[in-house]
Amino acid sequence: MRIYEVRISHAALQDIAQLRAFLDEMMSEEGAIRYANNMRIEIKMLSLYAGLYGKTTSKTFLQIHPEARHMVSHNRRWDYVFHIEGDYVIVDRIIPARMNKG
């Protein structure tokens, strides 16, 4: 099994920051921090599992990156869009799962 180093793009970091700001309004600060930290843990799991995900055929994801792959979050609310470059997994965007219409 190949182990990759995970990198998060600036766009994906902005996605997390925007989500965190939204969650701060909807739940306690501790809850928002826990939610964001759980997302980071899921993203880090790509170091082990990225190779198991095939390239997508979704036009939505291909607009983000021509070699896009994606992983759905544990609560099925988010798509982690990433691609593999050599020894690296680069997370390009984190988008709501409902945005993927094919």
Secondary structure as GFF3:
##gff-version 3
##sequence-region A 1 102
A	DSSP	beta_strand	5	8	.	.	.	ID=ss1
A	DSSP	alpha_helix	10	26	.	.	.	ID=ss2
A	DSSP	alpha_helix	29	44	.	.	.	ID=ss3
A	DSSP	alpha_helix	46	49	.	.	.	ID=ss4
A	DSSP	three_ten_helix	50	52	.	.	.	ID=ss5
A	DSSP	alpha_helix	59	64	.	.	.	ID=ss6
A	DSSP	beta_strand	69	72	.	.	.	ID=ss7
A	DSSP	beta_strand	78	85	.	.	.	ID=ss8
A	DSSP	beta_strand	88	96	.	.	.	ID=ss9
A	DSSP	three_ten_helix	97	99	.	.	.	ID=ss10
###
